[in-house]
Amino acid sequence: MSFQATSTDITLDSDHHTLRAKCVKSDGRTTQDSTLDLDTCIGNINGDFQWGKKDYSLTAKNVALDGDELSADLTKEDGTTIRTGAVIHLGDRIENDNGTLKFT
């Protein structure tokens, strides 16, 4: 299940790659703060977000989080052209595992 359904206070830190949330544990009542460094599981391949790669934030500008939608302007491989408005849905691969944000 998407982390968004069982988490609150979902934010992206000012470093533009640390996802932060209060996640409900498996007991359904207790919450705990959790973080996930998105640079460990999302990369930039020629101007597109790519799961399973690393360090997208090194080539991203105007990074924003809206719900589970991460968007940014990403540099392409030629280093000069920017792809504007690239989007990835974090709920597709990030889950709340007993109060901990995890990449699946």
Helices and strands as residue ranges (DSSP letters): G 3-6, E 7-12, E 18-24, E 31-37, G 38-40, E 42-45, E 48-51, G 56-59, E 60-66, E 69-75, E 82-89, G 90-92, E 94-97, E 100-103
